[in-house]
Amino acid sequence: MTALTAAAAFGRELDRRHVPYELHTVRDDALMLSVALPGERWEIEFFDDGRIELERFVSQGVAEAPDALALLLAWFDE
């Protein structure tokens, strides 16, 4: 099963359950579906060789830092 076939099948199941998701290409040999839930984000990558990798990111709550936006932009300074 190709990455496209596996990702499409999983996407159809998410659609059936009314779960919003986004499709991304981050690696040349994989397709990634990102699912955002309250307090969580899941990244599921489907590879051409049939492998599936899943990362789950869980929020530790809101951190109020006035300089947080500047820190984010600093990652992309030229």
N, C-alpha and C positions, 0 to 999 in steps of 0.2 A: 504494500500500500504506500503510495507516495505521500509526501508531506501535505500536498494540496488536497488529496482525497481524505486523509485523516482529519485535517483541520476543517475541511468543509463539512464532514459528517458531525464533528463535535459542534461546529457553529450552528448547524441545523438543529441539534438537540438544545443548544442554548436558546435559539429562536423559538422553538416549541415551548420552552419554559418561560419565555419573555424575559430572558436575562440579557441585558445590554453588554456588548463587548466591542472591542476594536481589533482589527487585523493589522499586524505589522510584519515587516521583514527587517530583521536585525542581523541575521547571518545568511550567507549565500545558500546554504543547504537546509534552511528551515523556515517555517512560517510560525508566527507567534500570535496567539489570541490573548488579549489583555482583558481581564474582567475586574471591574471596580465595584466593590461592595462597601457598605458603611464600615469604615475602620480597617478595611483590608483591600489589597490589590493582588490578584493572581496573574502570573504570566505563565502560559502553557505553550511550549515550543514543540512543534511536530517536525521531525527530521526526515529527510528522504530515505534514510536507512531503516525507518520504522521506530526509531527511538523517540520517546516523549520525555521532556524535562519540564518540571513544574516548580516554580518558585512562588512562595506565598509570603507577602509582606503584611505585617500586622502593625497597626498604629499603636503607639504607646500613649496616645492622647495628644492634646494640643499643647505645643510649646510656643509660648508667646515670646518672640525675639524680634525687637524692632529692626535689627540689622539683617534679618534672615533673607530678605530679597536681595540685598547687596551681596551677601555670601553666595547666593545662587548665581548671580550674574558674574561674580569673580571667577567661577569655574570656567567661564567662556571668554575671559579677557584675551584680547589679541596680542 
